[in-house]
Amino acid sequence: MENSSGAVLVLASGSPRRAEILSEAGIELEIVPADVDEDSILAESDDLLESVQGLALAKASSVASDDAGRYVLGADTIVVHDGSVLGKPDSAEQAVEMLQRLNRRQHEVITGIAVINPAGETHTNYVSTSVKFRSLDEEAIAKYVSSGSPFDKAGGYGIQDRSFAPVASYDECYLNVVGLPMCATSELLISSGFEITGAIECVGHGAPSSVLSQGSGSQL
Ligand SMILES: Cc1cn([C@H]2C[C@H](O)[C@@H](COP(=O)(O)OP(=O)(O)OP(=O)(O)O)O2)c(=O)[nH]c1=O
């Protein structure tokens, strides 16, 4: 939906999931993927909550610098296991390693979100979700990796990939794991001045979305 001043939200992301989540919420988008060096931003601080919000802000800022006077949203999702950040796997071997590492274990999925408003003011937040993997055998991991799905996803998996269904349980906010916690995002947009007139449905707190299929996850 456009806000009352007719503004369209600029989404500084190439993630098809983020675009889908916002579109499902009825928000009209212009998609401008950001180009930032994620590894160097992550290396700047030991505080992962600060880093993930810094990454989201860096993505929003890189687009806002060419698109001043508009509302720009950036986001970044990381998987954290035992204090280490698992990014998107670079190879099939790395994808297998990540999935074996997460197998049967609990980890955190943290999404940082950032909004820059037309006045240039910045607003950031994050949501963290505890996720527990089910037991995956080698064959299932190999088949999933050969499907190619892990390569554009933090931790090498998609909670939404129903045929693989790696997640046994999670504590809150399904959409946070998929890449954009919609309740926190709508709150951030509203506090930055972007008007949302329709009701926002928060999947994981409420009814499942029809497109971003709810996997096998149940509440922890
Ligand atoms: C854990 C998990 C991550 N993901 C995705 C969400 C994000 O798209 C991606 C994490 O990488 P990000 O760097 O957050 O995002 P991106 O590279 O896809 O897009 P951009 O930087 O342009 O915004 O992993 C899932 O789709 N399902 C999952 O279960």
The ligand as a MOL file (V3000), in Angstrom:
LIG
                    3D

  0  0  0     0  0            999 V3000
M  V30 BEGIN CTAB
M  V30 COUNTS 29 30 0 0 0
M  V30 BEGIN ATOM
M  V30 1 C 18.0040 -18.7800 8.0270 0
M  V30 2 C 17.3140 -18.4000 6.7410 0
M  V30 3 C 17.7940 -17.3790 5.9430 0
M  V30 4 N 17.1730 -17.0480 4.7750 0
M  V30 5 C 17.6870 -15.9730 3.9080 0
M  V30 6 C 17.1720 -14.5710 4.2550 0
M  V30 7 C 18.1690 -13.6840 3.5290 0
M  V30 8 O 17.7050 -13.4850 2.1850 0
M  V30 9 C 19.4520 -14.5270 3.5110 0
M  V30 10 C 20.5250 -13.9390 4.3910 0
M  V30 11 O 21.3240 -13.0710 3.6540 0
M  V30 12 P 21.2900 -11.4840 3.7710 0
M  V30 13 O 22.6880 -10.9970 3.5520 0
M  V30 14 O 20.5890 -11.0600 5.0150 0
M  V30 15 O 20.3540 -11.0300 2.5530 0
M  V30 16 P 20.4990 -11.2960 1.0110 0
M  V30 17 O 21.9390 -11.4280 0.5950 0
M  V30 18 O 19.5780 -12.4220 0.6270 0
M  V30 19 O 19.8600 -9.9860 0.3960 0
M  V30 20 P 20.3570 -8.4460 0.5660 0
M  V30 21 O 21.7390 -8.4190 1.1840 0
M  V30 22 O 20.3430 -7.9140 -0.8420 0
M  V30 23 O 19.3260 -7.7990 1.4470 0
M  V30 24 O 19.0950 -15.8260 3.9940 0
M  V30 25 C 16.0070 -17.7270 4.3750 0
M  V30 26 O 15.4370 -17.4300 3.3110 0
M  V30 27 N 15.5100 -18.7250 5.1800 0
M  V30 28 C 16.1030 -19.0960 6.3510 0
M  V30 29 O 15.5910 -20.0160 7.0430 0
M  V30 END ATOM
M  V30 BEGIN BOND
M  V30 1 1 1 2
M  V30 2 2 2 3
M  V30 3 1 2 28
M  V30 4 1 3 4
M  V30 5 1 4 5
M  V30 6 1 4 25
M  V30 7 1 5 6
M  V30 8 1 5 24
M  V30 9 1 6 7
M  V30 10 1 7 8
M  V30 11 1 7 9
M  V30 12 1 9 10
M  V30 13 1 9 24
M  V30 14 1 10 11
M  V30 15 1 11 12
M  V30 16 2 12 13
M  V30 17 1 12 14
M  V30 18 1 12 15
M  V30 19 1 15 16
M  V30 20 2 16 17
M  V30 21 1 16 18
M  V30 22 1 16 19
M  V30 23 1 19 20
M  V30 24 2 20 21
M  V30 25 1 20 22
M  V30 26 1 20 23
M  V30 27 2 25 26
M  V30 28 1 25 27
M  V30 29 1 27 28
M  V30 30 2 28 29
M  V30 END BOND
M  V30 END CTAB
M  END
